[in-house]
Amino acid sequence: MGVVTYSQEFTSAVAPSRMFKALVLDSHIIPKIVPGGIKSVEFIEGDGGVGSIKQTIFGQSAHIKYTKHKIDALDVENFYCKYTLIESDIEFDKIDFIVYEVKFTSADGGCACKMTSDYHVKEGAELKEDDIKQGKDRAMGLFKTVEEYLLANPAVCA
């Protein structure tokens, strides 16, 4: 089994504390921000800390119905979270599991976000850029949509 690592960064005019709160700590608000894409985000085990399991139910138009992620590490003061995709309704023919790390830092009056994804590839499988492009594009779209929502609603996650 090999690991393919992909990193992406983006900047936002929103403070790191608000982006982290919206996307990690208070992610249950995401269905309000993207009602057609995500039906619900809730913890099905734990209280949101390390070891908790978060389930996301996607909208009817999505190619995926649900995902479950386990929180591996959480540093609220430094706006950092590490979590693992542990279950989905889609069977991955090339991937055993995916570990994500996200960190928000202050930058230019807003924040910079670095997200790293470690794709743990099944023995004998080869993972190509095109295989992960769709997920990467969706993640960027979600970050930008949340950013726009927070800019338009300054009291949310303040």
C-alpha positions in Angstrom: 0.0 0.0 0.0 1.3 3.4 -1.0 0.3 6.9 0.0 -0.4 9.7 -2.5 -0.4 13.1 -0.8 -2.1 16.1 -2.3 -2.0 19.6 -0.8 -3.9 22.7 -1.6 -3.9 26.2 -0.2 -6.2 29.2 -0.5 -6.6 32.5 1.1 -9.8 34.2 2.5 -10.8 37.6 3.7 -12.5 35.9 6.7 -10.6 35.5 10.0 -9.2 32.0 10.6 -11.3 31.5 13.8 -14.5 32.0 11.9 -13.6 29.7 9.0 -12.4 27.0 11.4 -15.6 27.4 13.4 -17.9 27.2 10.4 -16.1 24.3 8.6 -15.0 22.2 11.7 -16.5 23.1 15.0 -19.9 24.2 13.9 -20.1 22.3 10.6 -23.8 21.5 11.3 -24.5 25.0 9.8 -23.2 23.9 6.4 -26.6 22.5 5.2 -28.0 26.0 5.7 -25.2 27.4 3.5 -25.4 24.8 0.8 -28.9 23.4 1.2 -29.0 21.6 -2.2 -25.7 19.9 -1.7 -25.6 18.8 1.9 -28.7 17.7 3.9 -27.1 17.3 7.3 -23.8 17.2 9.2 -23.9 15.7 12.7 -21.8 13.8 15.2 -23.1 10.2 15.5 -20.5 9.3 18.2 -18.8 11.6 20.7 -19.1 15.3 21.4 -17.0 16.7 18.6 -13.6 16.0 20.1 -10.9 13.5 19.2 -12.4 10.1 18.5 -15.8 11.5 17.6 -17.4 10.4 14.3 -19.1 12.9 12.1 -21.6 11.9 9.4 -22.5 14.0 6.4 -25.6 13.3 4.4 -25.5 14.7 0.9 -28.4 16.1 -1.2 -30.2 14.2 -3.9 -28.1 15.7 -6.7 -24.8 14.5 -5.2 -23.0 11.5 -6.6 -22.5 10.3 -3.0 -25.1 9.7 -0.3 -23.1 9.9 2.9 -19.6 9.9 4.5 -18.4 9.2 8.0 -15.2 10.8 9.3 -13.3 10.1 12.5 -11.7 13.1 14.3 -8.0 12.1 14.8 -6.6 15.4 16.2 -8.2 18.7 17.1 -6.4 21.9 18.2 -9.0 24.6 18.6 -6.5 27.3 19.6 -4.3 26.8 16.5 -7.3 26.1 14.1 -6.1 22.6 13.2 -8.0 19.4 12.5 -7.0 16.0 11.3 -9.6 13.4 10.4 -10.0 10.2 8.5 -12.7 9.1 6.0 -13.8 5.8 7.5 -17.0 5.0 5.6 -19.0 6.0 2.6 -21.7 4.6 0.4 -19.3 4.6 -2.5 -16.8 1.7 -2.8 -13.3 2.9 -3.6 -11.6 0.5 -5.9 -8.2 2.2 -5.6 -8.2 3.7 -2.0 -8.3 2.0 1.4 -8.9 5.3 3.3 -8.1 9.0 3.2 -6.6 11.1 6.0 -7.2 14.9 5.8 -5.4 17.7 7.7 -6.6 21.3 7.6 -5.0 24.3 9.2 -6.1 27.9 9.2 -3.6 30.8 9.9 -3.8 34.5 10.0 -2.9 36.2 6.7 -3.4 39.7 5.2 -6.4 40.6 7.5 -8.1 37.2 6.8 -6.7 33.7 6.7 -4.7 31.2 4.7 -5.9 27.6 4.7 -3.7 24.6 4.0 -5.4 21.3 3.4 -3.5 18.1 2.9 -5.1 14.8 1.8 -3.2 11.5 2.2 -4.8 8.8 -0.1 -3.8 5.4 1.2 -3.8 3.4 -2.1 -4.7 -0.3 -2.2 -1.9 -2.7 -3.1 -1.3 -2.8 -6.8 -3.6 0.2 -7.6 -2.4 3.4 -9.1 -4.0 6.7 -8.2 -3.9 9.5 -10.8 -4.5 13.2 -10.5 -7.8 12.9 -12.4 -9.0 10.4 -9.8 -8.8 13.0 -7.0 -9.6 16.2 -9.0 -13.4 16.0 -8.5 -13.1 15.8 -4.7 -10.5 18.6 -4.7 -12.7 20.8 -6.8 -15.7 20.2 -4.5 -13.7 21.0 -1.4 -12.5 24.3 -2.9 -16.1 25.1 -3.9 -17.3 24.5 -0.4 -14.6 26.7 1.2 -15.4 29.5 -1.2 -19.2 29.2 -0.6 -18.7 29.2 3.2 -16.3 32.2 2.8 -19.0 34.1 0.8 -21.7 33.3 3.4 -19.5 34.4 6.3 -18.6 37.7 4.6 -22.4 38.3 4.0 -23.3 37.3 7.5 -20.6 38.8 9.9 -22.4 37.7 13.1 -22.3 34.0 12.1 -19.4 32.1 13.8 -18.2 35.3 15.3 
